[in-house]
């Protein structure tokens, strides 16, 4: 069973550090894109059907893979929930930092 966390994807034995992107397709289809942060191919071992690494052999060492999950994928809902959780945490952290800067510089925030 694959578990999607805010900072990684794991199946119990493998763990891949990841970042998420939502709905970034030019054709407008809803999707969750999961980008590997490491070169170890663990994300590809966990999700081999959806894994992309479309580089040539000379640059393969420098290219990290990605997984694109569409609404038809059985993993879509779990991946989207993890991505939305990460976005919510980022937005909360941004609001706190903005408030701290406003106090430090005496500027009103909008």
Steps between C-alpha positions, in 0.01 A plus 500: 500500500638836398472789743524862385640737763574872474871449441530141380332198345554162662392141461639382835842399371588776254470873566531767232532867589258695277336830419153545354336711232127517431317539169799617296393351166462709187201290393312595818463149642512473879812325622753473779861511386748353747864594451779289650761698692767228489674305224437155650192406288299385807195689376521304175523171685183577695295637207657344189196541273478878551872580531662731243866564446518611139866596474770347290778289648757780505294712741322226694717550806382860532130442434261406776179326402139595544162334528180648358180368654169574330150467645475144367798383708427306820764712677361837387289583807773419752765691303272802458423504875873499580566778249215714636625444855847618397354807328296587810809473720697719261222762496482505881878537527493781243229686697698472825819625335315786335351605835845487664646719228211745531564536873875529453472772237182665629310438177129421480416174322214462256 
